[in-house]
């Protein structure tokens, strides 16, 4: 799931057959690479920013654009620097606090993550993804009831998006497993398009399809290379969470690594897969 709704560059597709993951043949794509165009765009923006004649609104827009490019390429430190710089011009930009919150969340700095998402919502109470990001933060700190409230708000913005349903289930499962499964079924029944790959992930959780069928269906209707990479990032993360809940930590860890392998840096599944691996290593 995107943490911020942006259009990204496509990556080169390659199907790699690996062993030992599941009964299906797991798929990976060639990891995203920093291209010449990426470097050129950053260089052009940096050159424009060096002009002393640039007015403040234009300067802020360029800094924001460069920060977004850095974020999409996984250059979080550079992106964080640009977003912090923006706050010196205007300390009331919801998008900036949301970005900074995701970086704190990724690093396990939950106090600063909460502060950032709270600030985002104070500035814009309709900022849907801040509710989601705060829900994930609360989930990570064991505040499941509070996390559920935020996840429910995020879910209500789009009750047909399967990934919202899955996160709500992951949170509710920590409160009451059977009730969470019942709610998962009810929300699945309300989805308009049950043929989507996201709906198929829920169908797998509910035992309606096999993992092999899920991975087969995931490839249907793919329009470009980037889209396949995004689907794989999500699917492997939720498969990892599934097997983790079954006590199969070794398999879960391997699937989290597969979720990372696509380099879809701006997806919460990528960031949370990294955190899951950290937790498993600590255990």
Buried (B, 14 or more C-beta within 10 A) or exposed (E): BEBEEEEBBEBEBEEEEEEEBBEBBBBBBBBBEEEEEBEEBBEEBEEBBEEEEBEEEEBBBBBBBBBBBBBBBBBBEBBBBBBEBBEEEEEEBBBBBBBBBBBBBBBEBBEBBBBBBBBBBEBBEEBBBBBBBBBBBBBBBEBBEBBBBBBBBBBEEEEBBBBBBBBBBBBBBBEEEEEBBEBBBEBBEEBEEBEBBBBBBBBBBEEBBBBEBBBBBBEEEBEEBBBBBBBBBBBBBBBBBBBBEEEBBEBBBBBBBBBBBBBBBBBBBBBBBBBBBEBBEEE
